[in-house]
């Protein structure tokens, strides 16, 4: 087989390296100017640069995966277009039912005005959705590349832990992250590869989605409602810090699913210990250990107002659900099987 991006992953690696270099260059050049508008402005522009170049990489990755996946790209884009049409229709109906609504452009209170507004909104929403797909694909490709390189070494380090003073500091961190019980022998770690077919991927999709939502919401509360931040900036500025990288936050949960698909577990007396369950437990314990969630919300209600918080987080939840669903689908449809098999091969070569 020869030719094209479709059969040359090294070409994707090269383009990824070039685009990453360009990201660093553009951010470094623009940073002195963007910082004059404040930290939120600088963060927003820097993230826009990264997202744009990730979208470029995403287009190349999608092109390389054309004709692959459990669901073909054309069908997924048709689903995206249908979803955008439903959103556009909902907006038009809401505007048409509100006699006092003022919309720039077509008058939604007439038939032809509604039809024109529907078309404009559908094109806008559809274009935005496809940009999200490209950007998420670029981000997932970057994550998968990092996991392919880092996860085998990480698991080999965990397997070599002895729970004595000879353990290196980073190995202690590794076992802490996984909530690995010191009563179990890490050298007993083994792989029990889970089904990578349509049903197996679908089951993991529905398992990981609630965790992505929970993680995204917890991060949003702890950042945007933090009293220290609210004392230094307005609520909309603090909220922007977490809403700008909204599409990336849920992807931080995907490595758990990779551990689950690999079936990495240690032998126990009564039952085996699963690494992905330990990683999830550590995240929950860490976030709950902060012990300030209710306090943050209570203080924010007093400072910002319950109505503003409810409206803001309602829109956040809807956007988070859309992006998390898109990102998870792209990962399980195009990346999981190849990534898991590659990591398994690398681990077996190292005698895992």
C-alpha positions as CSV (number, residue, x, y, z in Angstrom):
1,X,0.0,0.0,0.0
2,X,1.4,3.4,-0.9
3,X,0.6,7.0,-1.0
4,X,-1.6,9.5,0.8
5,X,-2.2,10.4,4.4
6,X,-4.5,7.4,4.7
7,X,-1.6,5.0,4.9
8,X,1.2,7.1,6.3
9,X,0.8,7.8,10.1
10,X,4.3,9.3,10.0
11,X,3.0,12.1,7.9
12,X,0.4,12.8,10.6
13,X,3.2,12.9,13.2
14,X,5.2,15.3,11.1
15,X,2.2,17.6,10.6
16,X,1.4,17.5,14.3
17,X,4.9,18.5,15.1
18,X,4.9,21.4,12.7
19,X,1.5,22.6,13.9
20,X,2.6,22.3,17.6
21,X,5.7,24.4,16.7
22,X,3.5,27.0,15.0
23,X,1.2,27.1,18.1
24,X,4.1,27.9,20.4
25,X,5.4,30.5,17.9
26,X,2.1,32.3,17.4
27,X,1.3,32.3,21.2
28,X,4.8,33.6,22.0
29,X,4.5,36.4,19.4
30,X,1.0,37.5,20.4
31,X,1.3,37.1,24.2
32,X,2.8,40.5,25.0
33,X,-0.1,42.2,23.2
34,X,-2.8,39.9,24.5
35,X,-1.7,40.3,28.1
36,X,-2.6,44.0,27.9
37,X,-6.2,43.0,27.8
38,X,-5.9,40.8,30.9
39,X,-5.2,37.2,31.7
40,X,-8.6,36.0,30.5
41,X,-8.1,37.7,27.1
42,X,-4.6,36.2,26.8
43,X,-5.8,32.8,27.7
44,X,-8.7,33.0,25.2
45,X,-6.6,34.1,22.3
46,X,-3.9,31.5,23.1
47,X,-6.5,28.8,23.3
48,X,-8.0,30.0,20.0
49,X,-4.7,29.6,18.3
50,X,-4.2,26.1,19.7
51,X,-7.8,25.1,18.8
52,X,-7.4,26.4,15.2
53,X,-4.3,24.4,14.6
54,X,-5.8,21.3,16.3
55,X,-8.7,21.7,13.8
56,X,-6.2,21.7,10.9
57,X,-4.6,18.5,12.3
58,X,-8.1,17.1,12.9
59,X,-9.0,17.5,9.2
60,X,-5.8,15.6,8.2
61,X,-6.6,12.9,10.7
62,X,-10.2,12.5,9.5
63,X,-9.0,12.3,5.9
64,X,-6.6,9.5,6.9
65,X,-9.5,7.6,8.6
66,X,-11.9,8.0,5.7
67,X,-13.7,4.7,5.1
68,X,-12.6,3.4,8.5
69,X,-14.4,3.2,11.9
70,X,-17.6,1.4,13.0
71,X,-19.6,4.4,11.8
72,X,-18.4,6.0,8.6
73,X,-17.5,9.7,8.7
74,X,-20.2,10.7,6.1
75,X,-22.9,9.2,8.3
76,X,-21.5,11.0,11.4
77,X,-21.5,14.3,9.6
78,X,-25.1,13.7,8.5
79,X,-26.0,13.1,12.1
80,X,-24.2,16.3,13.0
81,X,-26.1,18.2,10.3
82,X,-29.4,16.8,11.6
83,X,-28.6,17.8,15.1
84,X,-27.7,21.3,14.0
85,X,-31.1,21.5,12.1
86,X,-33.0,20.5,15.3
87,X,-31.2,23.2,17.3
88,X,-31.8,25.8,14.6
89,X,-35.5,24.8,14.5
90,X,-35.8,25.1,18.3
91,X,-34.4,28.6,18.2
92,X,-36.7,29.7,15.4
93,X,-39.8,28.3,17.3
94,X,-38.8,30.1,20.5
95,X,-38.2,33.4,18.7
96,X,-41.5,33.1,16.7
97,X,-43.5,32.4,19.9
98,X,-42.0,35.4,21.6
99,X,-43.8,38.5,20.2
100,X,-41.2,40.8,21.9
101,X,-38.2,39.0,20.6
102,X,-35.8,41.1,18.5
103,X,-33.5,39.3,16.1
104,X,-30.9,40.9,13.9
105,X,-31.7,39.8,10.3
106,X,-34.8,37.9,9.1
107,X,-38.1,38.5,10.9
108,X,-39.0,35.2,12.6
109,X,-42.6,36.3,13.1
110,X,-43.4,35.8,9.3
111,X,-43.3,32.5,7.4
112,X,-40.6,33.4,5.0
113,X,-38.6,35.2,7.7
114,X,-38.7,32.1,9.8
115,X,-37.6,30.0,6.9
116,X,-34.7,32.4,6.1
117,X,-33.7,32.5,9.8
118,X,-33.8,28.7,10.0
119,X,-31.5,28.4,7.0
120,X,-29.0,31.0,8.4
121,X,-29.0,29.3,11.8
122,X,-28.6,25.8,10.4
123,X,-25.6,26.8,8.3
124,X,-24.1,28.6,11.2
125,X,-24.7,25.8,13.7
126,X,-23.6,23.1,11.2
127,X,-20.3,25.0,10.4
128,X,-19.7,25.4,14.1
129,X,-20.3,21.7,14.7
130,X,-18.0,20.6,12.0
131,X,-15.3,22.9,13.4
132,X,-15.9,21.2,16.8
133,X,-15.5,17.8,15.2
134,X,-12.2,18.8,13.5
135,X,-10.8,20.4,16.7
136,X,-11.9,17.4,18.9
137,X,-10.4,15.0,16.4
138,X,-7.1,16.9,16.5
139,X,-7.2,16.9,20.4
140,X,-8.0,13.2,20.6
141,X,-5.3,12.3,18.1
142,X,-2.8,14.3,20.3
143,X,-4.1,12.5,23.4
144,X,-3.9,9.0,21.7
145,X,-0.3,9.7,20.6
146,X,0.7,10.7,24.1
147,X,-1.0,7.6,25.6
148,X,0.7,5.4,23.0
149,X,4.1,6.6,24.1
150,X,3.5,7.1,27.9
151,X,1.1,4.5,29.0
152,X,3.3,1.4,28.5
153,X,6.1,3.0,30.5
154,X,3.6,4.1,33.2
155,X,2.3,0.6,33.6
156,X,5.8,-1.0,33.6
157,X,6.7,1.4,36.4
158,X,3.7,0.5,38.4
159,X,4.4,-3.2,37.9
160,X,7.9,-2.8,39.3
161,X,6.8,-1.0,42.5
162,X,7.9,-2.8,45.7
163,X,6.4,-0.5,48.3
164,X,9.7,0.0,50.0
165,X,12.3,2.8,50.3
166,X,13.9,1.7,47.0
167,X,10.9,2.9,45.0
168,X,11.5,6.0,43.0
169,X,9.4,9.1,43.9
170,X,7.5,9.0,40.5
171,X,6.6,5.4,41.1
172,X,5.0,6.3,44.4
173,X,3.0,9.0,42.6
174,X,1.9,6.5,40.0
175,X,0.5,4.1,42.7
176,X,-1.1,7.1,44.5
177,X,-2.9,8.2,41.4
178,X,-4.3,4.7,40.9
179,X,-5.2,4.2,44.6
180,X,-3.2,1.0,44.3
181,X,-3.5,-1.0,47.6
182,X,-0.1,-1.8,49.1
183,X,-1.4,-5.2,50.2
184,X,-1.4,-6.3,46.6
185,X,1.6,-7.3,44.6
186,X,2.1,-4.9,41.6
187,X,4.1,-7.6,39.8
188,X,0.9,-9.6,39.5
189,X,-0.5,-7.0,37.0
190,X,-1.8,-8.6,33.9
191,X,-3.8,-7.6,30.8
192,X,-7.3,-9.0,30.1
193,X,-8.2,-7.2,26.8
194,X,-11.8,-6.3,26.7
195,X,-14.0,-6.7,23.5
196,X,-13.2,-3.9,21.1
197,X,-16.2,-4.6,18.8
198,X,-19.2,-2.3,18.5
199,X,-21.0,-3.5,21.6
200,X,-17.9,-3.2,23.8
201,X,-17.1,0.3,22.6
202,X,-20.7,1.3,23.0
203,X,-20.8,0.1,26.6
204,X,-17.6,2.0,27.4
205,X,-19.0,5.1,25.7
206,X,-22.1,5.1,28.0
207,X,-19.9,4.4,31.0
208,X,-17.4,7.2,30.4
209,X,-20.0,9.9,29.4
210,X,-21.4,10.4,32.9
211,X,-17.9,10.6,34.3
212,X,-17.0,13.3,31.8
213,X,-20.0,15.3,32.7
214,X,-19.3,15.0,36.4
215,X,-15.6,15.9,36.0
216,X,-16.4,18.9,33.8
217,X,-19.0,20.2,36.2
218,X,-16.7,19.8,39.2
219,X,-13.9,21.7,37.5
220,X,-16.4,24.4,36.5
221,X,-17.6,24.9,40.0
222,X,-14.2,24.8,41.6
223,X,-12.7,27.3,39.1
224,X,-15.5,29.7,38.2
225,X,-17.0,29.9,41.7
226,X,-13.7,30.1,43.6
227,X,-13.9,33.0,46.1
228,X,-10.3,33.9,45.5
229,X,-10.9,34.3,41.8
230,X,-14.2,36.1,42.3
231,X,-12.5,38.6,44.6
232,X,-10.0,39.4,41.8
233,X,-12.3,39.3,38.7
234,X,-15.9,39.3,37.7
235,X,-17.9,36.0,37.5
236,X,-18.1,36.1,33.7
237,X,-14.3,36.3,33.6
238,X,-13.8,33.5,36.0
239,X,-16.4,31.4,34.1
240,X,-14.5,32.1,30.9
241,X,-11.4,30.5,32.3
242,X,-13.1,27.1,32.4
243,X,-15.6,27.5,29.6
244,X,-13.0,28.4,27.0
245,X,-11.2,24.9,27.1
246,X,-14.6,23.2,27.6
247,X,-14.1,20.6,24.8
248,X,-10.7,19.5,26.2
249,X,-11.8,18.9,29.8
250,X,-13.9,15.7,29.2
251,X,-11.1,14.2,27.2
252,X,-9.1,13.9,30.4
253,X,-11.3,11.0,31.3
254,X,-10.5,9.0,28.2
255,X,-7.3,7.4,29.6
256,X,-9.5,5.7,32.2
257,X,-11.4,4.0,29.4
258,X,-8.1,3.0,27.8
259,X,-7.1,1.2,31.0
260,X,-10.5,-0.4,31.1
261,X,-10.2,-1.7,27.5
262,X,-6.8,-3.0,28.3
263,X,-8.2,-4.8,31.3
264,X,-5.2,-4.0,33.5
265,X,-5.7,-5.6,36.9
266,X,-3.7,-7.0,39.8
267,X,-4.5,-10.4,41.4
268,X,-6.3,-10.1,44.7
269,X,-7.2,-12.7,47.4
270,X,-11.0,-12.2,47.0
271,X,-11.2,-10.2,43.7
272,X,-8.8,-8.6,41.3
273,X,-8.0,-4.9,41.5
274,X,-8.8,-2.9,38.3
275,X,-6.5,0.1,37.6
276,X,-9.2,2.1,35.9
277,X,-11.5,1.8,39.0
278,X,-8.6,2.9,41.2
279,X,-7.9,6.0,39.0
280,X,-11.6,7.0,39.1
281,X,-11.7,6.5,42.9
282,X,-8.6,8.8,43.3
283,X,-10.2,11.6,41.3
284,X,-13.4,11.4,43.4
285,X,-11.5,11.3,46.7
286,X,-9.3,14.2,45.7
287,X,-12.1,16.5,44.6
288,X,-14.2,15.6,47.7
289,X,-11.3,16.1,50.0
290,X,-11.2,19.7,49.0
291,X,-14.4,19.9,51.0
292,X,-15.4,23.3,49.7
293,X,-17.9,22.6,47.0
294,X,-21.0,23.5,48.9
295,X,-19.3,26.6,50.4
296,X,-18.3,27.8,46.9
297,X,-21.8,27.5,45.6
298,X,-23.4,29.2,48.7
299,X,-21.0,32.1,48.5
300,X,-21.4,32.4,44.7
301,X,-25.2,32.6,45.1
302,X,-24.8,35.5,47.4
303,X,-22.2,37.2,45.3
304,X,-23.5,36.5,41.8
305,X,-27.2,35.5,42.2
306,X,-29.0,32.2,41.9
307,X,-30.7,33.0,38.6
308,X,-27.5,34.0,36.8
309,X,-25.8,30.8,38.1
310,X,-28.7,28.6,37.0
311,X,-28.8,30.0,33.5
312,X,-25.0,30.0,33.1
313,X,-24.6,26.4,34.2
314,X,-27.6,25.2,32.3
315,X,-25.9,26.4,29.1
316,X,-22.6,25.0,30.3
317,X,-24.2,21.6,30.8
318,X,-25.8,21.5,27.4
319,X,-22.5,22.5,25.7
320,X,-20.5,20.1,27.8
321,X,-22.9,17.2,26.9
322,X,-22.6,17.9,23.2
323,X,-18.8,18.2,23.2
324,X,-18.3,15.2,25.5
325,X,-20.6,13.1,23.3
326,X,-18.8,14.1,20.1
327,X,-15.4,13.6,21.6
328,X,-16.2,10.2,23.1
329,X,-17.8,9.0,19.8
330,X,-14.8,10.1,17.8
331,X,-12.4,8.3,20.2
332,X,-14.4,5.0,20.4
333,X,-15.2,5.0,16.7
334,X,-11.8,5.9,15.2
335,X,-9.1,5.6,17.8
336,X,-9.8,3.0,20.6
337,X,-9.2,-0.3,18.8
338,X,-5.9,0.7,17.1
339,X,-4.6,2.5,20.3
340,X,-5.4,-0.4,22.7
341,X,-3.9,-3.0,20.4
342,X,-0.8,-0.9,19.9
343,X,-0.3,-0.5,23.6
344,X,-0.9,-4.2,24.2
345,X,1.8,-5.1,21.6
346,X,4.2,-2.6,23.2
347,X,3.6,-4.1,26.7
348,X,3.9,-7.7,25.5
349,X,7.3,-6.8,23.9
350,X,8.4,-5.5,27.2
351,X,7.4,-8.7,29.0
352,X,4.4,-7.2,30.8
